[in-house]
Amino acid sequence: MPIEMSEFIEQQMKGLNELVGDLKRSRVAAARRAATESAARVKSLNTRVRELARSGVRLTYISQGAVQGLLELQADIVNSALTEAADQLQRMAYTESVRDLASMQTEVLQAARQRIVDDIGRAVAILKTAASEARKVATPARAKPAAAAKKTRTTARRKAKVAAPAKAAARGRAKRGAPRRAKTRSRG
């Protein structure tokens, strides 16, 4: 009876050892699969970083152009205001009556109102152009890397799925002691 017990214990130990070995191999396979997918994600980040850097340069160029346009507009506004003020002072010097002065002030106010409307229109046009260009830069930067990352992950999963059955078959042959077969490719 002690011999039967020791054989039973030995069989149980052998079964447990095989179970532990299978568990270790499945953990290693899962770790490899995770590493492969992580590597694919890291590689896709390179593309994203390049796209973001290019987008950043383009956005900097766009914003610099918009600021330059707004500064030029501001210089034009100040220049025209000073020129008109000088012209008004000169005309005031030659006015003969208060009535002429009042009509001149009316003309100046109308001209100033029109100039303000025109200047606001120019500012809005500058900002609209900058916003439109910024949208064009930002839209592809978001869409392309997401598609590339998905493609890379899908490719990594396919490779892992193809490699897994071959490795499992090799382990099975090794356990049985069967000789390895030559690799054959199926054409589909």
C-alpha positions as CSV (number, residue, x, y, z in Angstrom):
1,M,0.0,0.0,0.0
2,P,2.8,2.5,0.7
3,I,4.1,1.9,-2.8
4,E,0.7,2.6,-4.4
5,M,0.5,5.8,-2.3
6,S,3.9,6.9,-3.3
7,E,3.1,6.2,-7.0
8,F,-0.2,8.2,-6.6
9,I,1.7,11.1,-5.0
10,E,4.4,10.9,-7.7
11,Q,1.7,11.0,-10.4
12,Q,0.0,13.9,-8.7
13,M,3.3,15.8,-8.4
14,K,4.0,15.2,-12.1
15,G,0.6,16.4,-13.1
16,L,1.0,19.5,-10.9
17,N,4.5,20.2,-12.3
18,E,3.0,20.0,-15.9
19,L,0.2,22.3,-14.9
20,V,2.7,24.8,-13.4
21,G,4.8,24.6,-16.6
22,D,1.8,25.2,-18.8
23,L,0.9,28.2,-16.6
24,K,4.4,29.6,-16.9
25,R,4.4,29.2,-20.6
26,S,1.0,30.9,-21.0
27,R,2.2,33.8,-18.9
28,V,5.3,34.1,-21.0
29,A,3.1,34.0,-24.2
30,A,0.8,36.7,-22.7
31,A,3.8,38.8,-21.8
32,R,5.3,38.4,-25.3
33,R,2.0,39.4,-26.8
34,A,1.7,42.4,-24.6
35,A,5.3,43.4,-25.4
36,T,4.6,43.1,-29.2
37,E,1.5,45.2,-28.9
38,S,3.3,47.8,-26.8
39,A,6.1,48.0,-29.3
40,A,3.6,48.6,-32.0
41,R,2.0,51.4,-30.0
42,V,5.4,53.0,-29.3
43,K,6.2,52.9,-33.0
44,S,2.9,54.5,-33.8
45,L,3.8,57.3,-31.3
46,N,6.8,58.2,-33.5
47,T,4.5,59.0,-36.3
48,R,2.2,61.0,-34.1
49,V,5.1,63.0,-32.6
50,R,6.4,63.8,-36.1
51,E,2.9,64.9,-37.2
52,L,2.4,67.0,-34.1
53,A,5.8,68.6,-34.6
54,R,5.0,69.5,-38.2
55,S,1.5,70.7,-37.1
56,G,3.1,72.8,-34.4
57,V,5.5,74.4,-36.9
58,R,2.6,75.1,-39.3
59,L,0.4,76.5,-36.5
60,T,3.3,78.7,-35.3
61,Y,3.7,80.0,-38.9
62,I,-0.1,80.7,-39.1
63,S,-0.3,82.4,-35.8
64,Q,2.8,84.5,-36.6
65,G,1.2,85.6,-39.9
66,A,-2.1,86.5,-38.1
67,V,-0.2,88.5,-35.5
68,Q,1.8,90.3,-38.2
69,G,-1.5,91.1,-40.1
70,L,-3.1,92.5,-36.9
71,L,0.0,94.5,-36.1
72,E,0.0,96.0,-39.6
73,L,-3.7,96.8,-39.2
74,Q,-3.0,98.5,-35.9
75,A,-0.2,100.5,-37.5
76,D,-2.6,101.5,-40.4
77,I,-5.2,102.5,-37.9
78,V,-2.9,104.7,-35.8
79,N,-1.3,106.2,-39.0
80,S,-4.7,107.1,-40.5
81,A,-6.0,108.5,-37.2
82,L,-2.9,110.7,-36.9
83,T,-3.1,111.8,-40.5
84,E,-6.8,112.7,-40.2
85,A,-6.2,114.5,-36.9
86,A,-3.5,116.6,-38.6
87,D,-5.7,117.4,-41.6
88,Q,-8.5,118.4,-39.3
89,L,-6.3,120.7,-37.3
90,Q,-5.1,122.3,-40.5
91,R,-8.7,122.8,-41.7
92,M,-9.7,124.2,-38.4
93,A,-7.0,126.8,-38.7
94,Y,-8.6,128.1,-41.9
95,T,-12.2,128.0,-40.9
96,E,-14.1,131.2,-40.9
97,S,-17.2,130.4,-38.8
98,V,-18.5,128.0,-36.2
99,R,-20.9,126.6,-38.8
100,D,-18.0,125.5,-41.0
101,L,-16.4,123.9,-38.0
102,A,-19.5,122.0,-37.1
103,S,-20.0,120.6,-40.6
104,M,-16.4,119.7,-40.7
105,Q,-16.8,117.8,-37.4
106,T,-19.8,115.9,-38.9
107,E,-17.7,114.8,-41.9
108,V,-14.9,113.7,-39.6
109,L,-17.2,111.6,-37.4
110,Q,-18.8,109.9,-40.5
111,A,-15.3,109.2,-41.9
112,A,-14.1,107.8,-38.5
113,R,-17.2,105.6,-38.3
114,Q,-16.6,104.2,-41.8
115,R,-12.9,103.7,-41.0
116,I,-13.7,101.8,-37.8
117,V,-16.1,99.5,-39.7
118,D,-13.5,98.8,-42.4
119,D,-10.8,98.1,-39.8
120,I,-13.1,95.7,-37.9
121,G,-13.8,93.9,-41.3
122,R,-10.1,93.6,-42.0
123,A,-9.4,92.2,-38.4
124,V,-12.2,89.7,-38.8
125,A,-10.9,88.6,-42.2
126,I,-7.4,88.1,-40.8
127,L,-8.7,86.0,-37.9
128,K,-11.0,84.0,-40.1
129,T,-8.1,83.1,-42.5
130,A,-6.0,82.1,-39.5
131,A,-8.7,79.9,-38.1
132,S,-9.4,78.3,-41.4
133,E,-5.7,77.5,-41.9
134,A,-5.4,76.2,-38.3
135,R,-8.4,73.9,-38.9
136,K,-6.8,72.5,-42.0
137,V,-3.6,71.7,-40.1
138,A,-5.3,70.2,-37.0
139,T,-7.8,68.0,-38.8
140,P,-5.4,65.6,-40.6
141,A,-3.1,65.5,-37.5
142,R,-5.8,63.9,-35.5
143,A,-7.2,61.5,-38.1
144,K,-4.0,60.0,-39.6
145,P,-2.2,58.7,-36.4
146,A,-5.3,57.1,-35.0
147,A,-5.7,55.1,-38.2
148,A,-2.0,54.2,-38.4
149,A,-2.0,53.1,-34.7
150,K,-5.0,50.9,-35.3
151,K,-3.3,49.3,-38.4
152,T,-0.1,48.7,-36.5
153,R,-2.0,47.0,-33.6
154,T,-4.0,44.9,-36.0
155,T,-0.8,43.8,-37.8
156,A,0.8,42.9,-34.5
157,R,-2.2,40.8,-33.5
158,R,-2.2,38.9,-36.8
159,K,1.5,38.1,-36.4
160,A,0.9,36.9,-32.9
161,K,-2.0,34.7,-34.0
162,V,0.0,33.2,-36.8
163,A,3.0,32.5,-34.6
164,A,1.0,31.0,-31.6
165,P,-0.2,27.8,-33.3
166,A,3.2,27.0,-34.7
167,K,4.8,27.4,-31.3
168,A,2.1,25.3,-29.7
169,A,2.6,22.5,-32.3
170,A,6.4,22.6,-31.7
171,R,5.9,22.3,-27.9
172,G,3.5,19.3,-28.5
173,R,6.0,17.5,-30.7
174,A,8.8,18.2,-28.1
175,K,6.6,16.7,-25.3
176,R,5.9,13.6,-27.4
177,G,9.4,13.3,-28.6
178,A,8.3,13.4,-32.2
179,P,10.7,14.7,-34.9
180,R,10.2,18.1,-36.3
181,R,8.7,18.4,-39.7
182,A,10.0,20.8,-42.4
183,K,8.1,24.0,-42.7
184,T,5.7,24.2,-45.6
185,R,4.0,27.2,-46.9
186,S,0.4,27.0,-48.0
187,R,-0.6,29.2,-50.9
188,G,-4.1,30.6,-50.6
